[in-house]
């Protein structure tokens, strides 16, 4: 598995659809440098606001956050804390057949036995299970997923699921690495039974 850098560990509140109270994930800035990430953060990935609110100005990540730690602890409204010990962190993507987040959940005392329920509401199945061979966008979770194929069938579908305020490219085209970061984050949130 490629090095995914430092990690973020979940806090005890969930301000918007892309976070969970027990999530910990690796920061993937090694794949998408701060200087290459171009998007608006203020309303794209924070708690939804009244529809009449004007859109915030578009800024690059490095204009908003000085470090990955700062992004981790602020981008999702204090839902995560920076964690240097990757054994205490979830990963947003994996290459092995076994989901490493299950072991992390067990080690943290968050999982005893197997997953029998999906814990999040938006677009999630009630219980994790396999998906069809056409399940390719979020392929690491194909054999045991909390998301249905139609929810994550393409990056475009995931980007549009929560409405225009949550489009990760609403300020303009992203680099392929930056878009991949958001696809991986969306797959993790939508599909991982540990979320």
Residue pairs with C-beta under 8 A, 6 or more apart in sequence:
1 91
1 94
1 95
1 96
2 30
2 31
3 30
4 26
4 27
4 28
4 30
4 31
4 91
4 92
4 93
5 26
5 27
5 28
5 29
5 30
5 68
6 26
6 27
6 68
6 69
6 72
6 82
6 83
6 84
6 86
7 24
7 25
7 26
7 27
7 82
7 83
7 84
7 85
7 86
7 88
7 89
7 90
8 24
8 25
8 26
8 27
8 72
8 73
8 80
8 81
8 82
8 83
8 89
9 24
9 80
9 81
9 82
9 83
9 88
9 89
10 19
10 20
10 21
10 22
10 23
10 24
10 79
10 80
10 81
11 21
11 78
11 79
11 80
11 81
12 21
13 21
13 77
13 78
13 79
14 20
14 21
14 79
15 46
15 47
15 76
15 77
15 78
15 79
16 45
16 46
16 47
16 48
16 76
16 77
17 122
17 162
17 166
17 189
18 45
18 76
18 166
18 185
18 186
18 189
19 76
19 77
19 79
19 80
19 189
20 79
20 119
20 120
20 189
20 195
21 79
22 105
22 108
22 110
22 194
23 79
23 80
23 90
23 188
23 189
23 194
23 195
24 80
24 83
24 88
24 89
24 90
24 104
24 108
25 80
25 89
25 90
25 91
25 92
25 185
25 188
26 86
26 89
26 90
26 91
26 92
27 68
27 71
27 72
28 92
28 93
28 181
28 184
29 68
31 177
31 180
31 181
32 175
32 177
32 178
32 180
32 181
33 177
34 60
34 61
34 62
34 65
34 68
34 71
35 60
35 61
35 62
36 175
36 177
36 178
37 60
37 61
37 62
37 174
37 175
37 178
37 181
38 58
38 60
38 61
38 171
38 172
38 174
38 175
38 178
39 58
39 60
39 61
39 168
39 169
39 170
39 171
39 174
39 178
40 55
40 56
40 57
40 58
40 59
40 170
40 171
41 56
41 59
41 61
41 64
41 65
41 75
42 56
42 57
42 59
42 64
43 49
43 53
43 55
43 56
43 165
44 165
44 166
44 167
44 168
44 170
45 75
45 76
45 166
46 75
46 76
46 77
47 77
48 165
55 165
55 170
58 170
58 171
58 172
61 71
64 71
65 71
65 74
65 75
68 82
69 82
72 80
72 81
72 82
73 80
73 81
73 82
83 89
87 104
87 107
88 104
88 107
88 108
89 104
90 101
90 104
90 105
90 188
90 192
90 194
91 100
91 101
91 188
92 184
92 185
92 187
92 188
93 140
93 184
93 187
93 188
94 100
94 101
94 140
95 140
97 143
99 140
99 141
99 144
99 192
99 193
99 194
101 192
101 194
102 111
102 115
102 193
102 194
104 194
105 111
105 194
106 112
110 194
111 194
115 127
115 128
115 144
115 193
115 194
116 127
117 126
117 127
117 128
118 124
118 125
118 126
118 127
118 128
118 146
118 193
119 146
119 193
119 195
120 146
120 189
120 195
122 161
122 162
123 147
123 148
123 151
123 161
123 190
124 146
124 147
124 190
125 145
125 146
125 147
125 148
128 144
128 145
128 146
128 193
129 144
129 145
130 142
130 143
130 144
130 145
131 141
131 142
131 143
131 145
131 147
131 148
131 149
132 149
134 149
134 153
135 141
135 142
135 145
135 149
135 152
135 153
137 152
137 153
137 154
137 155
137 158
137 183
137 187
138 145
138 147
138 152
138 187
138 190
138 191
140 187
140 191
141 147
141 187
141 191
141 192
144 193
145 191
145 193
146 190
146 191
146 192
146 193
146 195
147 187
147 190
147 191
150 157
151 157
151 158
151 161
151 190
152 158
152 186
152 187
152 190
152 191
155 179
155 183
158 183
158 186
158 187
158 190
159 166
159 167
159 168
159 169
159 182
159 186
160 167
164 170
168 174
168 179
168 182
169 179
174 182
188 195
189 195
